[in-house]
Amino acid sequence: QVQLVESGGTLVQPGGSLRLSCVASGFTFSNQIMTWVRRAPGQGLEWVSSIDSGGSARYADSVKGRFTISRNNFKNTLYLQMNSLKLEDSALYYCNVLLAGDDYWGQGTQVTVSS
């Protein structure tokens, strides 16, 4: 079955960096658009970034220039490099894939930006 397992979240100071990972299984990873989404406390889901099978990426304005999405199709792994982190980047980060009309999510990884 489809599995997405995120990792890499932790407590970091403002201005710091983190790299999130999402290991995928149960589908042909290399063929799919992969997405990072986040949910801040008390707020709804916010789209962060997506990358297509060819490596073309899109970013939310709130993270553009600070975050970089990438993928390793040999390792079935999605990444999110987060630099210059801000307090407002604190959230539960999920990776997501849409397959045949169904959304699949991991369990999320918590990023907390605090001094």
JOBEL-V894968 format. One line per field, one symbol per residue. burial: 1 if it has 24 or more other C-alpha atoms within 12 Angstrom, else 0. Layout:
burial = ???
This chain:
burial = 0011111111010001111111111000110111111111000001111111000011100010011111111001111111111100111111111000000111011111100
